[in-house]
Amino acid sequence: MSTADWAPAVDIAEDDDAYEITADLPDVNKDHVKVTSNDGYLTITGEREHEKEEKDKKKKYQRIERSYGRYERSFRLPDDVEADKVEAKFKNGVLKLTLPKSEEKKPKELEIKVD
């Protein structure tokens, strides 16, 4: 049986204060999740292991549609992200990353005097 490389599905959202990346990592152990920031990129890597066959049972798979093996997703960080303040939380197979925006680069509303 071979394993397939796969890429977790993600949602990316933005508000005035931060970007948020939500990645689905079902059946992935928290210890197998790694998040790094390097040279303007944020990368999520890890591995989802295939079920280990039990010696007492002779399980014969009829179909395997779920992917297993190593995964990696990389995202270019916007210029306004404070990479050293990224937060990561993992719960129930969902990884949530919060990428705060720099105070200096947040859009500011300026009132322009009309003559």
N, C-alpha and C positions, 0 to 999 in steps of 0.2 A: 504494500500500500504506500503510495507516495503522498507527500504533502504539497499543498499549493500555496504560493505566496498570495497574500491578500492585502487589501487596504481598507482600514476601517472607514465607515461613512462618517462624515462630519457636517455640522452646521456651524456657520460663522455669522455672528451678529455684532452689531455696533450700537453704542449709545454715546452720549456726550462725554462720558468718563472713561470708557474702556471698550475693547473688543472682547468677545467671548467665543471660544471654540469649544464645541461639545462633540466628543467622539464616542461612538458606540463600540465598546470592546466586550461583547458578551463572552462568557466563559474564559476570560483572561484574568489571571491572578494579578493582584496589585503589584507583587514583586516582579512581574514580567512587563511592567510599564516603565519606560524611561522617557523623560522630556528634557531636551537640551536646547540651548540658544547659542548660536555661534555665527558670526559673520553676517548678521542681518537675517538669519533664518531660524525658525522654530521647528524642531523636529520631534516627532513622536515615534518611538521604536519599541519593539518587544516581540513577544511570541505567544501564540495560542497553541497549546499542545493538544494532540489528538488523544482521545480516551485510551487508557491502557487496557489491553485485553486481559480479562480475568482468566486465570488458568483453569478454574473449575467449570467455566462456561465456554462453550464453543459458539461464539457469536459470528454469524456470517452476515456481512452487510449486503443488503439488496441494492442500496443506493447511498451515495455520499455526496451531498450537495454543499455542506458547510465547509468553509475553507479553514485550513490549519497552517501553521508554520510562522515564519517571521513576517512582520509587517513594518512598514515605515511610511509616514506621511510628513512632508515638509511644507512649510508655508513661509513666504517672504514676509518679514515684519514691516509694517508701515513705518515711516520715519518718525511718527509721533508716539511710538510705543516705548515705554520705559522697560527695556528687556530685563533689567536686574530686579524688577518688582513683579514679574509674572507669578501668578499663583496657580497651583494645580490641585484639584480635588478629585478623588476617585471613589465612587460609591455605586454599588449594584451594577457593575459593568459599564458605567458611564464615566468618562473622564471630562471634567470641566476645567478649562483654562481661562483665566481672566488676565488680560493684557492691558494694564492701565495706560492711559494716554498721558503724555507729558503736559504739565500745567502750562509751560511756555508755548506749546504748539497747539493747544486746544483752541478751536475757533472762538473768537470773541466778537460780540456784536458791538459795533461802533456806530454812534450816531453821527451823521454827517450834517453839518450845518448847511442849510439851504439859503443862499443869498437871494 
